[in-house]
Amino acid sequence: MFINHPKRVAQYKAITFMVLLACSIGIGLAGSFIMATIHHAEIGFWLGLSIVFVAIFTFFWAMLGLVFSVIQYNNA
């Protein structure tokens, strides 16, 4: 049975978190665009604001996962 080397596993995790980081930036920009184009009294503005909040949450945890994956890669 083939078992991955710990450095390879950490590298895969780092790549996954980098992709998640890029997606969170894109989602945040989309939510910001929604907020910029819709009046603040409409429900769409508040949906855009919640999308930005989800993007900030995702960005934070993706960055944290990326840091831990790089540390794990260096220690393996």
Secondary structure, DSSP 8 states (H G I E B T S, - for coil): -----HHHHHHHHHHHHHHHHHHHHHHHHHHHHHHHHS-TTSHHHHHHHHHHHHHHHHHHHHHHHHHHHHHHHHH-
